[in-house]
Amino acid sequence: MRTLLAVITGTLIGVGCVPAAQPLSIDQIAPSLTQLGNGWTSNHVVVVVDQLNPTNAICNEGKGWLQAAHNVVGKRGREAYIVLRYAYGSNSTLVWITRCKDPQSIGDDWGRDKETKSTLDSLPRIGEEVRFYRRDGMHNNIAFRRGNYLIDVESPGAPIEKLKQLALLLDANLVRAQRASTPKGETPQE
């Protein structure tokens, strides 16, 4: 399996609404184990499919992941689909990153599960909007959107505080990468 650092050379996530911006690579957004600190034991790419670079599809965990990614990309304005796997102790945490052609393509049907309507008292201040929900009534999820990105951090067993930490770092890295890739004189989209 490739680690996040092994994917540095690919242009896997572009800044969609900033035409002159340089594409971002996954390592610019995904927090490293050093950033996360104690307790986090691994991180790697599960699958990546990006319309900006169709020859650079990556799948490290079975062809079902690749098929699912291809089913998402190209529909409803979805341009890229990435899944990362982190481990905190013995708990697996998935990060789902979707880049859309524009913020409107994200829609409003994200960050909700039809079976549970859970709220969390203190959500991290990330993105333009953040939501907490339980997928399938058991996985805790913190989902947020920033610009044309939708990011969902999900785990059935990791502590909520660790999900918050990962979400905060994903958002901070995304903002930093967008600013760094924006040409001088232009304003980055946030």
C-alpha positions in Angstrom: 0.0 0.0 0.0 1.2 3.5 -0.8 1.5 5.9 2.1 0.4 9.5 1.7 4.0 10.6 1.2 4.4 8.2 -1.8 1.6 10.1 -3.6 3.4 13.5 -3.5 4.1 13.6 -7.3 0.6 13.3 -8.5 -1.7 16.3 -9.0 -4.6 14.7 -7.3 -6.8 17.5 -6.1 -7.1 20.7 -8.0 -8.5 24.0 -6.8 -11.6 24.0 -9.0 -12.9 27.6 -8.9 -9.5 29.3 -9.1 -8.6 28.8 -12.8 -5.0 30.0 -12.7 -4.2 28.1 -9.5 -1.8 25.2 -9.5 -3.3 21.9 -8.7 -2.9 20.7 -5.1 -1.5 17.3 -4.3 -2.9 15.0 -1.7 0.0 15.5 0.7 -0.8 19.2 0.9 -4.2 18.4 2.4 -3.9 15.2 4.3 -2.4 15.6 7.8 0.8 13.7 8.5 1.2 11.5 11.5 3.6 14.1 12.8 0.9 16.7 12.6 -1.6 14.4 14.3 0.7 13.4 17.2 0.6 10.6 19.7 -1.9 7.7 19.2 -2.1 8.0 15.4 -0.4 4.9 14.0 -0.9 4.9 10.2 -2.2 6.8 7.3 -2.6 5.8 3.6 -4.5 6.3 0.5 -7.4 3.9 -0.1 -8.5 5.3 -3.5 -8.1 8.4 -5.7 -10.0 9.2 -8.9 -9.6 12.7 -10.4 -10.9 14.0 -13.7 -8.0 16.5 -13.9 -5.7 13.5 -14.3 -7.7 10.5 -15.4 -4.6 8.3 -15.8 -3.6 8.8 -12.1 -6.3 6.6 -10.5 -4.9 4.9 -7.4 -6.5 2.0 -5.5 -4.8 0.3 -2.6 -7.7 -1.7 -1.0 -9.6 -3.7 -3.6 -11.3 -3.0 -6.9 -14.6 -2.3 -5.2 -13.2 1.0 -3.9 -12.1 1.9 -7.4 -15.5 1.1 -8.9 -17.2 3.2 -6.1 -14.9 6.1 -6.9 -15.7 6.0 -10.6 -19.4 5.8 -9.8 -19.1 9.1 -7.9 -16.8 11.1 -10.2 -18.6 12.8 -13.1 -22.0 12.7 -11.4 -23.6 15.9 -10.1 -20.5 18.0 -10.7 -18.2 15.7 -8.8 -14.6 16.0 -10.2 -12.5 14.1 -7.7 -13.0 11.4 -5.1 -10.4 10.4 -2.5 -10.6 8.1 0.5 -7.8 8.1 3.1 -7.5 5.7 6.0 -6.0 6.7 9.3 -5.7 4.6 12.5 -5.9 5.9 16.0 -4.9 3.1 18.3 -6.9 0.1 17.0 -9.7 2.3 15.5 -9.8 2.9 11.7 -10.9 6.3 10.6 -11.8 7.1 7.0 -11.6 10.5 5.4 -13.7 11.1 2.3 -12.7 14.1 0.1 -14.9 15.1 -2.8 -14.0 18.0 -5.1 -16.8 19.4 -7.1 -16.8 21.7 -10.1 -18.3 24.5 -7.9 -19.8 25.0 -4.4 -23.3 24.7 -5.7 -22.6 21.1 -7.0 -22.2 20.0 -3.4 -25.9 20.5 -2.8 -27.5 20.2 0.7 -27.8 16.4 1.0 -24.5 15.8 2.8 -23.7 15.3 6.4 -27.0 13.6 7.2 -28.1 10.1 7.8 -31.8 9.3 7.4 -31.8 7.0 10.4 -30.2 9.3 13.0 -30.4 13.0 13.7 -27.6 13.4 16.1 -26.0 16.6 17.1 -22.7 17.4 18.8 -22.6 20.2 21.4 -19.3 21.6 20.2 -18.4 21.2 16.6 -15.0 22.5 15.4 -15.0 25.8 13.5 -14.1 24.5 10.1 -15.2 25.2 6.5 -18.3 27.3 5.7 -20.5 24.7 7.3 -20.0 21.7 9.5 -22.3 18.9 10.5 -22.2 15.9 12.8 -24.2 12.7 12.1 -24.1 9.0 12.6 -23.9 6.9 9.4 -25.9 3.8 9.6 -26.6 4.6 13.3 -23.1 3.6 14.4 -20.3 5.6 12.7 -19.6 9.0 14.1 -19.1 11.5 11.3 -17.9 15.1 11.1 -18.5 16.5 7.7 -17.8 20.0 6.4 -17.6 21.9 3.1 -15.1 24.6 2.1 -15.5 26.1 -1.3 -15.9 23.3 -3.8 -14.7 20.6 -1.4 -16.7 18.3 0.8 -14.8 16.4 3.5 -16.2 13.7 5.8 -14.3 12.2 8.7 -15.8 8.9 9.9 -15.0 6.3 12.5 -17.0 3.8 14.4 -14.7 3.8 17.4 -12.2 6.6 17.5 -12.9 9.2 20.2 -14.9 12.3 18.9 -12.0 14.5 20.0 -9.7 12.7 17.6 -12.2 13.1 14.8 -12.4 16.8 15.6 -8.6 17.0 15.6 -8.3 15.3 12.1 -11.1 17.5 10.7 -9.4 20.7 12.0 -6.1 19.7 10.4 -7.7 18.8 7.1 -9.4 22.2 6.9 -6.2 24.1 8.0 -4.1 22.2 5.4 -6.7 22.8 2.7 -6.8 26.6 3.4 -3.0 26.8 3.5 -2.7 24.9 0.2 -5.3 27.0 -1.5 -3.5 30.2 -0.5 -0.1 28.9 -1.6 -1.4 27.9 -5.0 -3.2 31.1 -5.8 -1.3 33.4 -8.1 -0.2 36.8 -6.7 -2.9 39.5 -7.0 -5.8 36.9 -6.9 -7.9 36.0 -3.9 -8.1 32.3 -3.0 -11.5 30.9 -2.8 -12.4 29.7 0.8 
